[in-house]
């Protein structure tokens, strides 16, 4: 085929990874296992936090790399849904990101064990509620609980500075009468068997969708059956709805229930927006790396990078819109069950309370929205082989920081980053990268027999 012989005349040199790829993939899997094991071992000697920090670090790395797979899966769904021609040449890499979802089904086991243990080391609602009606329960917050307003008032009266960190409980209409009440009223939903079942079902559904599209695309490389494209396009519309509902349920369980009192109706969309940013950023970097090694150089053009950059820019704006909407609506309504979540993340500026989390929140505002928005606005930046990858790396770092900001304030209000976090991130990252490389090594880097491939290879932006 002409498009496969554009450089050397030998198809595998252009559309397939070299023979060393599988060895690299296996090596990364080994590194990943060592990293996860090291993170677990490091925390064994921590007398203050113990396994709670390990599970937090593990969850952080887990949802970061899963956000890439989430974005890749949705990109593949949408391109099939609209029968896009321009994206066929770049579709295989996001499809492969999505195909890693079964790995996250396996990697969910430590998180499910933490819940099944009933110790509440990560999800404090999983502790048993053993108290009589009206008695104080420590199932929700074992720490000292104080509202920001009363804490500030006490500090003023005593002449002392406000403490660096404090935990804010979510009072009901009658004040702080019964801590843990929000866990009891949600027990029908927040119980261990139902939680574990939901996680397994959601991950199984997403894995099935991902492999349906990855398997169909790669099978078409072998058979050349154009009807596969038609079937995938026809199924995409209902599966987009299934994807949205399943991802929302999964993120409610994995992240929102870290604080069982807090809720947001657009939290799933918030995570999805970050996942799309991560997917486009890593897709750009992957193709730049492949082309630097002489692969797919005649297939992926500057125009493809331009459109990937436009998608990256669009989801930076979309993420900012969702993030602002979520904060503004809850700040405006001033709901007691919502304020504690924002306070722990340093966003209770109305009481003059600042913490290390306030600095991280401001860094996210600047680094994930205010700088990349004008930075990616220019056509020339998106078409430049150096500036676009720089922004891609930048946004991947801030996606990781964003998820860290969502998870770590629930430990005890302090900022932690050390060997545990590095080891967990390297561990999950190694497993993710190793699986991606092994999948890419098995198949062509391009959907060689997709009927729209030639349209994609001759694509020019306006």
BADREN-130211 format. One line per field, with one value per residue (C-alpha): residue number from 1; x, y, z; residue in one letter; chain. Coordinates in nm, 3 decimals, padded with zeros to 5 digits. Layout:
N
num: [NUM; ...]
u: [X; ...]
v: [Y; ...]
w: [Z; ...]
residuo: [a; ...]
cadena: [A; ...]
end
This chain:
462
num: [1; 2; 3; 4; 5; 6; 7; 8; 9; 10; 11; 12; 13; 14; 15; 16; 17; 18; 19; 20; 21; 22; 23; 24; 25; 26; 27; 28; 29; 30; 31; 32; 33; 34; 35; 36; 37; 38; 39; 40; 41; 42; 43; 44; 45; 46; 47; 48; 49; 50; 51; 52; 53; 54; 55; 56; 57; 58; 59; 60; 61; 62; 63; 64; 65; 66; 67; 68; 69; 70; 71; 72; 73; 74; 75; 76; 77; 78; 79; 80; 81; 82; 83; 84; 85; 86; 87; 88; 89; 90; 91; 92; 93; 94; 95; 96; 97; 98; 99; 100; 101; 102; 103; 104; 105; 106; 107; 108; 109; 110; 111; 112; 113; 114; 115; 116; 117; 118; 119; 120; 121; 122; 123; 124; 125; 126; 127; 128; 129; 130; 131; 132; 133; 134; 135; 136; 137; 138; 139; 140; 141; 142; 143; 144; 145; 146; 147; 148; 149; 150; 151; 152; 153; 154; 155; 156; 157; 158; 159; 160; 161; 162; 163; 164; 165; 166; 167; 168; 169; 170; 171; 172; 173; 174; 175; 176; 177; 178; 179; 180; 181; 182; 183; 184; 185; 186; 187; 188; 189; 190; 191; 192; 193; 194; 195; 196; 197; 198; 199; 200; 201; 202; 203; 204; 205; 206; 207; 208; 209; 210; 211; 212; 213; 214; 215; 216; 217; 218; 219; 220; 221; 222; 223; 224; 225; 226; 227; 228; 229; 230; 231; 232; 233; 234; 235; 236; 237; 238; 239; 240; 241; 242; 243; 244; 245; 246; 247; 248; 249; 250; 251; 252; 253; 254; 255; 256; 257; 258; 259; 260; 261; 262; 263; 264; 265; 266; 267; 268; 269; 270; 271; 272; 273; 274; 275; 276; 277; 278; 279; 280; 281; 282; 283; 284; 285; 286; 287; 288; 289; 290; 291; 292; 293; 294; 295; 296; 297; 298; 299; 300; 301; 302; 303; 304; 305; 306; 307; 308; 309; 310; 311; 312; 313; 314; 315; 316; 317; 318; 319; 320; 321; 322; 323; 324; 325; 326; 327; 328; 329; 330; 331; 332; 333; 334; 335; 336; 337; 338; 339; 340; 341; 342; 343; 344; 345; 346; 347; 348; 349; 350; 351; 352; 353; 354; 355; 356; 357; 358; 359; 360; 361; 362; 363; 364; 365; 366; 367; 368; 369; 370; 371; 372; 373; 374; 375; 376; 377; 378; 379; 380; 381; 382; 383; 384; 385; 386; 387; 388; 389; 390; 391; 392; 393; 394; 395; 396; 397; 398; 399; 400; 401; 402; 403; 404; 405; 406; 407; 408; 409; 410; 411; 412; 413; 414; 415; 416; 417; 418; 419; 420; 421; 422; 423; 424; 425; 426; 427; 428; 429; 430; 431; 432; 433; 434; 435; 436; 437; 438; 439; 440; 441; 442; 443; 444; 445; 446; 447; 448; 449; 450; 451; 452; 453; 454; 455; 456; 457; 458; 459; 460; 461; 462]
u: [00.000; 00.137; 00.071; 00.260; 00.560; 00.601; 00.934; 01.121; 00.896; 00.866; 00.534; 00.646; 00.912; 00.643; 00.332; 00.466; 00.688; 01.024; 01.105; 01.237; 00.900; 00.761; 01.070; 01.038; 00.671; 00.746; 01.025; 00.785; 00.537; 00.811; 00.901; 00.534; 00.501; 00.817; 00.688; 00.355; 00.532; 00.777; 00.494; 00.326; 00.649; 00.740; 00.416; 00.448; 00.672; 00.457; 00.318; 00.115; -00.081; 00.003; -00.187; -00.409; -00.133; -00.053; -00.414; -00.436; -00.119; -00.243; -00.583; -00.417; -00.199; -00.487; -00.737; -00.471; -00.378; -00.737; -00.828; -00.606; -00.791; -01.122; -01.031; -00.901; -01.217; -01.447; -01.240; -01.270; -01.645; -01.702; -01.494; -01.691; -02.019; -01.967; -01.784; -01.490; -01.236; -00.957; -00.890; -00.853; -00.472; -00.445; -00.723; -00.525; -00.328; -00.634; -00.810; -00.517; -00.533; -00.896; -00.813; -00.610; -00.933; -00.919; -00.589; -00.775; -01.027; -00.740; -00.574; -00.897; -00.839; -00.627; -00.890; -01.168; -00.967; -00.935; -01.314; -01.385; -01.156; -01.401; -01.116; -01.202; -00.839; -00.938; -01.318; -01.414; -01.780; -01.676; -01.622; -01.909; -02.153; -02.184; -02.367; -02.713; -02.943; -02.850; -02.501; -02.188; -02.039; -01.677; -01.728; -01.717; -01.451; -01.221; -01.041; -01.141; -01.421; -01.472; -01.627; -01.407; -01.610; -01.595; -01.228; -01.148; -01.354; -01.184; -00.845; -00.929; -01.050; -00.746; -00.500; -00.358; -00.313; -00.552; -00.422; -00.262; -00.512; -00.846; -01.128; -01.469; -01.768; -02.088; -02.358; -02.718; -03.003; -02.975; -02.600; -02.341; -02.568; -02.486; -02.156; -02.179; -02.549; -02.474; -02.324; -02.631; -02.882; -02.681; -02.624; -02.852; -02.604; -02.282; -02.242; -01.951; -02.113; -02.300; -01.990; -01.768; -02.034; -02.074; -01.700; -01.665; -01.970; -01.866; -01.512; -01.639; -01.877; -01.607; -01.363; -01.620; -01.688; -01.316; -01.239; -01.537; -01.389; -01.024; -01.101; -01.324; -01.066; -00.778; -00.991; -01.065; -00.689; -00.698; -01.028; -01.073; -01.446; -01.587; -01.906; -01.714; -01.690; -02.066; -02.144; -01.913; -02.066; -02.420; -02.343; -02.163; -02.472; -02.624; -02.279; -02.193; -02.489; -02.377; -02.025; -02.144; -02.362; -02.102; -01.814; -02.022; -02.114; -01.750; -01.616; -01.887; -01.773; -01.396; -01.354; -01.670; -01.732; -01.396; -01.622; -01.963; -02.141; -02.030; -02.193; -02.178; -02.401; -02.126; -01.836; -01.833; -01.813; -01.525; -01.326; -01.418; -01.290; -00.956; -00.940; -00.987; -00.704; -00.480; -00.571; -00.498; -00.178; -00.042; -00.160; 00.037; 00.346; 00.314; 00.301; 00.587; 00.794; 00.697; 00.782; 01.117; 01.191; 01.090; 00.744; 00.420; 00.613; 00.420; 00.081; 00.053; 00.077; 00.106; -00.266; -00.339; -00.135; -00.318; -00.655; -00.531; -00.408; -00.748; -00.914; -00.660; -00.737; -01.113; -01.104; -00.881; -01.159; -01.429; -01.250; -01.225; -01.595; -01.695; -01.453; -01.584; -01.948; -01.902; -01.736; -01.953; -02.285; -02.191; -02.030; -02.339; -02.579; -02.356; -02.480; -02.328; -02.261; -02.063; -01.849; -01.633; -01.511; -01.404; -01.258; -01.030; -00.904; -00.817; -01.106; -01.283; -01.148; -01.452; -01.318; -00.964; -00.842; -00.545; -00.346; -00.107; -00.412; -00.504; -00.173; -00.234; -00.587; -00.449; -00.176; -00.445; -00.638; -00.329; -00.154; -00.450; -00.656; -00.520; -00.181; -00.265; -00.574; -00.377; -00.080; -00.274; -00.482; -00.245; -00.257; 00.122; 00.172; -00.053; 00.136; 00.483; 00.665; 00.822; 00.566; 00.267; 00.449; 00.567; 00.208; 00.110; 00.366; 00.257; -00.109; -00.033; 00.150; -00.143; -00.391; -00.191; -00.190; -00.565; -00.637; -00.392; -00.587; -00.910; -00.780; -00.515; -00.700; -00.912; -00.613; -00.599; -00.570; -00.192; 00.002; 00.207; 00.444; 00.735; 00.863; 00.522; 00.363; 00.656; 00.663; 00.286; 00.290; 00.584; 00.418; 00.078; 00.244; 00.477; 00.189; -00.011; 00.277; 00.387; 00.036; 00.001; 00.333; 00.248; -00.086; 00.071; 00.342; 00.081; -00.095; -00.035; -00.003; -00.255; -00.599; -00.461; -00.787; -01.027; -01.214; -01.146; -00.770; -00.676; -00.905; -00.724; -00.377; -00.460; -00.634; -00.567; -00.706; -00.860]
v: [00.000; 00.339; 00.503; 00.227; 00.255; 00.630; 00.628; 00.306; 00.087; -00.161; -00.144; -00.266; 00.007; 00.269; 00.132; -00.107; -00.077; -00.250; -00.594; -00.441; -00.287; -00.597; -00.626; -00.261; -00.315; -00.616; -00.423; -00.140; -00.388; -00.517; -00.161; -00.096; -00.395; -00.294; 00.062; -00.044; -00.289; -00.018; 00.225; -00.042; -00.127; 00.235; 00.300; -00.001; 00.199; 00.514; 00.537; 00.851; 00.763; 00.401; 00.250; 00.555; 00.739; 00.439; 00.404; 00.779; 00.769; 00.458; 00.615; 00.933; 00.747; 00.514; 00.785; 00.991; 00.716; 00.603; 00.958; 00.906; 00.585; 00.763; 01.036; 00.787; 00.578; 00.877; 01.011; 00.676; 00.668; 01.020; 00.976; 00.666; 00.835; 01.128; 00.909; 01.150; 01.113; 01.344; 01.151; 00.797; 00.823; 00.931; 00.711; 00.395; 00.548; 00.680; 00.349; 00.175; 00.406; 00.303; -00.065; -00.048; -00.034; -00.405; -00.325; -00.082; -00.353; -00.560; -00.262; -00.180; -00.481; -00.295; -00.020; -00.273; -00.452; -00.124; -00.091; -00.456; -00.439; -00.202; 00.004; 00.318; 00.388; 00.551; 00.573; 00.661; 00.581; 00.213; 00.202; 00.037; 00.274; 00.124; 00.377; 00.436; 00.697; 01.044; 00.946; 01.093; 00.885; 00.906; 00.717; 01.030; 01.254; 01.132; 01.467; 01.786; 01.948; 02.319; 02.559; 02.827; 03.111; 02.983; 02.894; 03.247; 03.394; 03.176; 03.272; 03.641; 03.612; 03.420; 03.642; 03.341; 03.286; 03.060; 02.699; 02.600; 02.320; 02.220; 01.992; 02.136; 01.918; 01.949; 02.060; 01.980; 02.224; 02.187; 02.236; 01.970; 01.736; 01.404; 01.365; 01.071; 01.130; 01.186; 00.837; 00.677; 00.843; 00.727; 00.374; 00.229; 00.350; 00.372; 00.019; -00.213; -00.487; -00.240; -00.017; -00.309; -00.434; -00.092; -00.049; -00.391; -00.342; 00.006; -00.100; -00.410; -00.202; 00.049; -00.233; -00.401; -00.081; -00.010; -00.358; -00.352; -00.051; -00.148; -00.506; -00.396; -00.152; -00.400; -00.681; -00.459; -00.441; -00.815; -00.860; -00.528; -00.552; -00.198; -00.306; -00.305; 00.075; 00.095; -00.127; 00.068; 00.396; 00.269; 00.148; 00.467; 00.680; 00.462; 00.373; 00.741; 00.758; 00.439; 00.578; 00.904; 00.735; 00.470; 00.716; 00.944; 00.655; 00.542; 00.887; 00.942; 00.620; 00.654; 01.026; 01.195; 00.947; 01.033; 01.289; 01.118; 01.443; 01.641; 01.609; 01.774; 01.696; 01.779; 01.602; 01.328; 01.594; 01.761; 01.438; 01.372; 01.716; 01.651; 01.309; 01.456; 01.703; 01.416; 01.203; 01.472; 01.574; 01.219; 01.145; 01.446; 01.337; 00.977; 01.067; 01.313; 01.037; 00.785; 01.025; 01.107; 00.735; 00.736; 00.584; 00.706; 01.004; 00.995; 00.956; 01.206; 01.559; 01.904; 01.943; 01.649; 01.807; 02.132; 01.966; 01.773; 02.106; 02.262; 01.983; 02.032; 02.404; 02.342; 02.109; 02.346; 02.601; 02.343; 02.223; 02.584; 02.639; 02.326; 02.397; 02.752; 02.642; 02.377; 02.618; 02.923; 02.742; 02.585; 02.903; 03.103; 02.858; 02.830; 02.482; 02.357; 02.007; 02.161; 02.417; 02.170; 02.013; 02.351; 02.467; 02.167; 02.253; 02.609; 02.786; 02.944; 03.290; 03.459; 03.394; 03.494; 03.138; 03.043; 02.722; 02.528; 02.399; 02.757; 02.791; 02.467; 02.578; 02.906; 02.717; 02.506; 02.815; 02.970; 02.660; 02.466; 02.755; 03.110; 03.028; 02.748; 02.931; 03.213; 02.980; 02.746; 03.013; 03.083; 02.871; 02.886; 02.734; 02.439; 02.376; 02.409; 02.081; 02.216; 02.442; 02.206; 01.917; 02.159; 02.255; 01.888; 01.804; 02.109; 02.006; 01.647; 01.775; 01.995; 01.713; 01.513; 01.813; 01.855; 01.497; 01.526; 01.832; 01.634; 01.343; 01.443; 01.702; 01.413; 01.249; 01.498; 01.839; 01.838; 01.835; 01.518; 01.434; 01.197; 00.854; 00.692; 00.916; 00.882; 00.503; 00.469; 00.702; 00.519; 00.187; 00.256; 00.454; 00.166; -00.079; 00.159; 00.241; -00.123; -00.236; 00.039; -00.053; -00.424; -00.350; -00.115; -00.371; -00.634; -00.429; -00.159; 00.200; 00.296; 00.150; 00.030; -00.094; 00.167; 00.298; 00.659; 00.629; 00.789; 01.081; 01.125; 01.106; 01.377; 01.597; 01.972; 02.223; 02.546]
w: [00.000; -00.094; 00.236; 00.418; 00.189; 00.184; 00.361; 00.321; 00.111; 00.400; 00.581; 00.928; 00.953; 00.914; 01.082; 01.344; 01.647; 01.631; 01.775; 02.097; 02.187; 02.355; 02.572; 02.675; 02.756; 02.977; 03.147; 03.228; 03.374; 03.604; 03.704; 03.773; 04.003; 04.189; 04.226; 04.375; 04.606; 04.715; 04.794; 05.005; 05.188; 05.258; 05.442; 05.669; 05.899; 05.907; 06.259; 06.189; 05.875; 05.802; 05.513; 05.473; 05.289; 05.070; 04.964; 04.894; 04.681; 04.502; 04.431; 04.303; 04.052; 03.965; 03.871; 03.688; 03.445; 03.419; 03.311; 03.004; 02.919; 02.977; 02.730; 02.475; 02.490; 02.448; 02.157; 01.979; 02.044; 01.914; 01.600; 01.511; 01.599; 01.361; 01.105; 01.105; 00.830; 00.946; 01.268; 01.129; 01.111; 01.477; 01.618; 01.695; 01.983; 02.176; 02.103; 02.269; 02.571; 02.608; 02.565; 02.889; 03.094; 03.189; 03.365; 03.590; 03.668; 03.807; 03.977; 04.161; 04.388; 04.652; 04.669; 04.712; 04.981; 05.171; 05.166; 05.247; 05.552; 05.722; 05.868; 05.672; 05.586; 05.260; 05.261; 05.616; 05.557; 05.536; 05.913; 06.100; 06.270; 06.615; 06.830; 06.964; 06.820; 06.938; 07.055; 06.903; 06.620; 06.518; 06.195; 05.983; 06.137; 06.413; 06.420; 06.601; 06.406; 06.384; 06.139; 05.981; 06.126; 06.485; 06.449; 06.339; 06.623; 06.885; 06.747; 06.771; 07.130; 07.242; 07.059; 06.879; 06.510; 06.332; 06.314; 05.988; 05.927; 06.069; 05.972; 05.897; 05.975; 05.779; 06.027; 05.967; 06.020; 06.397; 06.419; 06.493; 06.682; 06.532; 06.342; 06.110; 06.040; 05.669; 05.657; 05.811; 05.579; 05.276; 05.402; 05.136; 04.876; 05.079; 05.200; 05.133; 04.916; 04.695; 04.658; 04.551; 04.311; 04.148; 04.098; 03.936; 03.714; 03.599; 03.516; 03.337; 03.123; 03.029; 02.955; 02.732; 02.534; 02.497; 02.366; 02.136; 01.955; 01.981; 01.876; 01.589; 01.458; 01.474; 01.330; 01.032; 00.968; 00.906; 00.723; 00.546; 00.612; 00.574; 00.756; 01.083; 01.061; 01.002; 01.301; 01.532; 01.417; 01.471; 01.823; 01.926; 01.998; 02.274; 02.407; 02.458; 02.698; 02.872; 02.895; 03.053; 03.315; 03.397; 03.431; 03.653; 03.883; 03.895; 03.987; 04.247; 04.413; 04.375; 04.447; 04.570; 04.851; 05.008; 05.177; 05.202; 05.292; 04.985; 04.647; 04.306; 04.012; 03.761; 03.926; 03.663; 03.390; 03.578; 03.575; 03.212; 03.107; 03.275; 03.113; 02.766; 02.833; 02.946; 02.643; 02.384; 02.559; 02.569; 02.214; 02.088; 02.280; 02.163; 01.796; 01.833; 01.989; 01.722; 01.442; 01.602; 01.560; 01.193; 01.242; 01.076; 00.935; 00.608; 00.773; 01.060; 00.926; 01.082; 01.013; 01.244; 01.522; 01.460; 01.518; 01.822; 01.958; 01.894; 02.089; 02.369; 02.377; 02.371; 02.671; 02.868; 02.830; 02.902; 03.217; 03.339; 03.276; 03.468; 03.754; 03.793; 03.769; 04.036; 04.279; 04.208; 04.244; 04.577; 04.711; 04.612; 04.776; 05.085; 05.166; 05.494; 05.359; 05.071; 05.249; 05.437; 05.113; 04.971; 05.302; 05.325; 04.977; 05.073; 04.899; 05.194; 05.120; 05.271; 05.622; 05.535; 05.584; 05.370; 05.371; 05.151; 04.968; 04.881; 04.699; 04.511; 04.415; 04.280; 04.095; 03.926; 03.823; 03.668; 03.538; 03.401; 03.265; 03.267; 03.113; 02.866; 02.738; 02.569; 02.526; 02.297; 02.128; 01.838; 01.524; 01.502; 01.847; 01.766; 01.441; 01.593; 01.659; 01.980; 02.149; 02.128; 02.304; 02.574; 02.648; 02.640; 02.910; 03.111; 03.108; 03.204; 03.511; 03.608; 03.550; 03.806; 04.043; 04.000; 04.105; 04.395; 04.511; 04.496; 04.705; 04.954; 05.167; 05.294; 05.469; 05.756; 05.592; 05.544; 05.219; 05.171; 04.890; 04.920; 04.830; 04.876; 04.614; 04.373; 04.404; 04.357; 04.055; 03.896; 03.977; 03.820; 03.540; 03.458; 03.442; 03.222; 02.986; 02.964; 02.870; 02.608; 02.446; 02.440; 02.274; 02.019; 01.943; 01.853; 01.585; 01.329; 01.447; 01.179; 01.095; 00.763; 00.610; 00.743; 00.434; 00.540; 00.592; 00.260; 00.338; 00.669; 00.517; 00.260; 00.518; 00.523; 00.771; 00.651]
residuo: [x; x; x; x; x; x; x; x; x; x; x; x; x; x; x; x; x; x; x; x; x; x; x; x; x; x; x; x; x; x; x; x; x; x; x; x; x; x; x; x; x; x; x; x; x; x; x; x; x; x; x; x; x; x; x; x; x; x; x; x; x; x; x; x; x; x; x; x; x; x; x; x; x; x; x; x; x; x; x; x; x; x; x; x; x; x; x; x; x; x; x; x; x; x; x; x; x; x; x; x; x; x; x; x; x; x; x; x; x; x; x; x; x; x; x; x; x; x; x; x; x; x; x; x; x; x; x; x; x; x; x; x; x; x; x; x; x; x; x; x; x; x; x; x; x; x; x; x; x; x; x; x; x; x; x; x; x; x; x; x; x; x; x; x; x; x; x; x; x; x; x; x; x; x; x; x; x; x; x; x; x; x; x; x; x; x; x; x; x; x; x; x; x; x; x; x; x; x; x; x; x; x; x; x; x; x; x; x; x; x; x; x; x; x; x; x; x; x; x; x; x; x; x; x; x; x; x; x; x; x; x; x; x; x; x; x; x; x; x; x; x; x; x; x; x; x; x; x; x; x; x; x; x; x; x; x; x; x; x; x; x; x; x; x; x; x; x; x; x; x; x; x; x; x; x; x; x; x; x; x; x; x; x; x; x; x; x; x; x; x; x; x; x; x; x; x; x; x; x; x; x; x; x; x; x; x; x; x; x; x; x; x; x; x; x; x; x; x; x; x; x; x; x; x; x; x; x; x; x; x; x; x; x; x; x; x; x; x; x; x; x; x; x; x; x; x; x; x; x; x; x; x; x; x; x; x; x; x; x; x; x; x; x; x; x; x; x; x; x; x; x; x; x; x; x; x; x; x; x; x; x; x; x; x; x; x; x; x; x; x; x; x; x; x; x; x; x; x; x; x; x; x; x; x; x; x; x; x; x; x; x; x; x; x; x; x; x; x; x; x; x; x; x; x; x; x; x; x; x; x; x; x; x; x; x; x; x; x; x; x; x; x; x; x; x; x; x; x; x; x; x; x; x; x; x; x; x; x; x; x; x; x]
cadena: [A; A; A; A; A; A; A; A; A; A; A; A; A; A; A; A; A; A; A; A; A; A; A; A; A; A; A; A; A; A; A; A; A; A; A; A; A; A; A; A; A; A; A; A; A; A; A; A; A; A; A; A; A; A; A; A; A; A; A; A; A; A; A; A; A; A; A; A; A; A; A; A; A; A; A; A; A; A; A; A; A; A; A; A; A; A; A; A; A; A; A; A; A; A; A; A; A; A; A; A; A; A; A; A; A; A; A; A; A; A; A; A; A; A; A; A; A; A; A; A; A; A; A; A; A; A; A; A; A; A; A; A; A; A; A; A; A; A; A; A; A; A; A; A; A; A; A; A; A; A; A; A; A; A; A; A; A; A; A; A; A; A; A; A; A; A; A; A; A; A; A; A; A; A; A; A; A; A; A; A; A; A; A; A; A; A; A; A; A; A; A; A; A; A; A; A; A; A; A; A; A; A; A; A; A; A; A; A; A; A; A; A; A; A; A; A; A; A; A; A; A; A; A; A; A; A; A; A; A; A; A; A; A; A; A; A; A; A; A; A; A; A; A; A; A; A; A; A; A; A; A; A; A; A; A; A; A; A; A; A; A; A; A; A; A; A; A; A; A; A; A; A; A; A; A; A; A; A; A; A; A; A; A; A; A; A; A; A; A; A; A; A; A; A; A; A; A; A; A; A; A; A; A; A; A; A; A; A; A; A; A; A; A; A; A; A; A; A; A; A; A; A; A; A; A; A; A; A; A; A; A; A; A; A; A; A; A; A; A; A; A; A; A; A; A; A; A; A; A; A; A; A; A; A; A; A; A; A; A; A; A; A; A; A; A; A; A; A; A; A; A; A; A; A; A; A; A; A; A; A; A; A; A; A; A; A; A; A; A; A; A; A; A; A; A; A; A; A; A; A; A; A; A; A; A; A; A; A; A; A; A; A; A; A; A; A; A; A; A; A; A; A; A; A; A; A; A; A; A; A; A; A; A; A; A; A; A; A; A; A; A; A; A; A; A; A; A; A; A; A; A; A; A; A; A; A; A; A; A; A; A; A]
end
